[in-house]
Amino acid sequence: MSRIVYVNGVFVPEEEAKVSVFDRGFLFADGVYEVTSVVDGRLVDNAAHLARLKRSLAELKMASPLPMAEIEAVQRETVARNGLIEGALYLQVSRGAADRDFALPRQARPSLVMFTQSRALIDNPAAARGIAVVTLPDIRWRRRDIKTVQLLAASLAKQAALDAGADDAWLVEDGFVTEGTSNNAHIVVDGTIVTRHLSDDILHGITRKAVLRLAGEGGVRFAERAFTVTEAIGADEAFITSATAFVLPVVRIDGRPVGGGRPGPVTSRLRALYVEEARRA
Ligand SMILES: Cc1ncc(COP(=O)(O)O)c(C=O)c1O
């Protein structure tokens, strides 16, 4: 079944969804995006995703194609028209079409595109099995706090991890883990979650924030500071968070087992708490 895609004011079958070759998203990766998970047909934590979208647009001095309330209405309609029960809603804003020039166009109208991806998020076999990561140098740009569509470095790192027989890469800068290719990285040491502090070095994950809140409410301590690869390998547990992964255990780093190579209790509890909250969204 062909999906229904939203492109600049119209819903069309995916084969007919087109943007200009002059769109700056295509020519300069001049665009931002959000991925909101959908559980039981409802968007999860979407207000936080839209707040981050607004911030990303402001950081790039890009106009919003629609007021946020209207963007949200289109998100809901895209989910409804596709009958999506579980999966993800992808939303992208690019600066729009203009003759190719490094200077920002004065007149371009921003493009807005949305589509859905149907996928089992709750029944994810990786939650019981855990994932393996390899560490790689973080060669991305310096404003990783802005959720831009400039994802080539992350995409190459993901492929290098798969080629090495792992599931994902943890990126490393100055000896410290920044984050995963498309997720935030965390470890658990003596019952305390250790997660990198927020700065321009990482994306301020919406799931990270929700999970730390749930941890706090559940009496689990957390410390926001950078950690090394050695510390991660020696940790009791390691895990990742993202809108579509929720919380997933990391059981192997660079071929070395973490916490006996099995998902740990803190990670499993946080995943259960997150899923419970997502179902109540
Ligand atoms: C680089 C990076 N870090 C972290 C995340 C997790 O963010 P969120 O929890 O908002 O999905 C993502 C999600 O795509 C990401 O691309």
The ligand as an SDF file (V2000), in Angstrom:
LIG
                    3D

 16 16  0  0  0  0  0  0  0  0999 V2000
   22.4060   12.3400   16.9970 C   0  0  0  0  0  0  0  0  0  0  0  0
   21.1790   12.0100   17.7750 C   0  0  0  0  0  0  0  0  0  0  0  0
   21.2560   12.0120   19.1140 N   0  0  0  0  0  0  0  0  0  0  0  0
   20.1720   11.7050   19.8740 C   0  0  0  0  0  0  0  0  0  0  0  0
   18.9590   11.3900   19.2890 C   0  0  0  0  0  0  0  0  0  0  0  0
   17.7750   11.0340   20.1720 C   0  0  0  0  0  0  0  0  0  0  0  0
   16.8860   12.1060   20.2070 O   0  0  0  0  0  0  0  0  0  0  0  0
   15.3280   11.8610   20.5090 P   0  0  0  0  0  0  0  0  0  0  0  0
   15.2600   11.1570   21.8240 O   0  0  0  0  0  0  0  0  0  0  0  0
   14.7720   13.2230   20.5670 O   0  0  0  0  0  0  0  0  0  0  0  0
   14.8110   11.0210   19.3790 O   0  0  0  0  0  0  0  0  0  0  0  0
   18.8380   11.4000   17.8920 C   0  0  0  0  0  0  0  0  0  0  0  0
   17.5480   11.0750   17.2710 C   0  0  0  0  0  0  0  0  0  0  0  0
   17.4220   11.0110   16.0770 O   0  0  0  0  0  0  0  0  0  0  0  0
   19.9700   11.7230   17.1230 C   0  0  0  0  0  0  0  0  0  0  0  0
   19.9130   11.7320   15.7780 O   0  0  0  0  0  0  0  0  0  0  0  0
  1  2  1  0
  2  3  1  0
  2 15  2  0
  3  4  2  0
  4  5  1  0
  5  6  1  0
  5 12  2  0
  6  7  1  0
  7  8  1  0
  8  9  2  0
  8 10  1  0
  8 11  1  0
 12 13  1  0
 12 15  1  0
 13 14  2  0
 15 16  1  0
M  END
$$$$
